[in-house]
Amino acid sequence: MFSSNQEEGVLVLQGGGALGAYQAGVFEALHDAEIKPDWVAGTSIGAINSALIAGNPPERRVPAEFWHLVSSIGCSDSRIHSFHAARQACLSA
């Protein structure tokens, strides 16, 4: 929770291509500081990060793992043929 007065904290992530990797870094910093949003929402690339955050257990919510994988191998790499394959590669890393 963002505050102690019963307000809910919301993390909203916008779209914009390269912002996705920056968003991952911001979320990682929030995670390290034990700041946990109650809600996560996003559009475009922000929606992908929101899904990575909301769709994983707390110990796997840092989307930086996904962005490291995506940036370390090209999209033409045969191991990355779909978003599902990228997610599975992150989970098994």
Secondary structure as UniProt FT lines:
FT   STRAND          10..13
FT   TURN            17..18
FT   HELIX           19..32
FT   TURN            33..34
FT   STRAND          39..42
FT   HELIX           45..54
FT   HELIX           58..60
FT   HELIX           64..72
FT   TURN            75..76
FT   TURN            78..79
FT   HELIX           83..92
//
